[in-house]
């Protein structure tokens, strides 16, 4: 499917074809994460809210003894992950499962990935879901393992005007700041081995790629039956991005479980 084609399987515009990772994660950072996370030679990898599991697949390629399971509720994303695993010769070591992660019994694993998906581990409202997710991640990782948590945080307190332009019902209490997030990780039974945050270039690449294929489609199909709703959705998301740009951050925390 090209960037301007309609998806013939759903009849909808193309979706997320420009994204490598479903998060503001550059190739440089991804390579460093893979190197760091495979230093302990994991044999089991669990990816919570995996989507198409690009980072998990790269870890499996770098750790030939490891097997991985990606859990998500999006059949479309999981199908993409299976196709990518097959293309890389990883079908015997990578499994993509359509199921909820709430109370999952798939652990413990040597390496647990949860990037932008802490809400998949808890039914609590923000920001309490972060606290519950950290406790779940401690349960799901082996004592000598590692957790990679990708979690949102406020880079600064958003103004009322900024909040009004974000997601529906956005509140200053939806996220912690980075210091509080690290304290929560320690309280949940971890020590932070590595703390890093997505930079503006990563955010801009992610948000642009998030919409690029559909924006191109819309420009070339202005009279399509789905054009009006697609235009509204794209314009709404762009306005939200402009409201949280430089305010919402994403931390990548490499966490070591304490005994």
Residue, then its C-alpha position, 0 to 999 in steps of 0.5 A: x500500500x502506498x502512502x496515498x492509497x486507501x486501505x483496501x482491507x478496511x476502506x479507510x485512509x492509510x494508518x501509521x505507515x510512516x511510524x517505525x515506533x509508536x512513540x517519540x523514539x529516534x533510531x539513535x535512542x532505540x539502538x542504545x536501548x537495545x544495547x543496554x537492555x540486552x546486556x543482561x542476556x534476557x531469554x524472555x521478553x514481555x511487551x505490554x501494549x506492544x502495538x506492532x512491537x518494533x522495539x521487541x523485535x529488535x531486541x529479539x534480533x540482538x538476543x538470539x536466545x530470547x523469546x518474546x510475547x507482545x500483548x495488545x488489543x489492536x488486531x491491526x497493529x498485532x497483524x503488522x507485528x506478525x508480518x514484521x516478525x515473519x519478514x525478519x525470520x522471528x516467527x518462532x521467537x515472537x508471539x503477538x497476542x490480542x488480549x488485555x494486560x489487566x492482571x496478566x499471567x504472562x510474567x515473570x519475564x527477564x525483560x518487560x517493555x511498557x512504552x506509552x502503555x501503562x494504562x493497559x495495566x490498570x483500570x485506575x484513572x490518571x495519574x493513579x494508573x501509573x502507580x498501579x502499573x509500576x506495582x504490576x511491572x514489579x510483579x511481571x519482571x524476574x528478580x534479575x531482570x529489567x523493565x523499560x517504562x516509557x511514561x508521560x510526565x509534565x515538563x512544566x505545569x500546563x496552563x489552563x489554556x493549554x489544558x483546554x486544547x489537549x485531550x478531553x478532560x485534560x487536567x494538571x493532575x493527569x501526570x506527575x513531573x519527572x522527579x515524582x515519577x522516579x520516586x514512584x518507581x523507587x517506591x514500587x520496588x525499582x532502582x532507576x538504572x537509566x533515566x532519559x527523556x524524548x527530545x523535541x526532535x523525537x516528538x516532532x518526528x513522531x507527531x508528524x509521522x503519526x499523521x503524515x500518511x493520512x494527511x497526504x491521502x486527504x490532500x489527494x482525496x478531498x471529495x472521498x466519502x471519508x474526507x470530512x471525518x478524516x479532516x476533522x480528526x486530523x485537525x483535532x489531533x494537530x490542535x492537541x499536539x500544539x497544546x501539549x508541545x513542549x509541555x508533555x514529556x515522555x520518560x524512558x526509564x530503565x528500571x532494576x528490581x530491588x530484592 
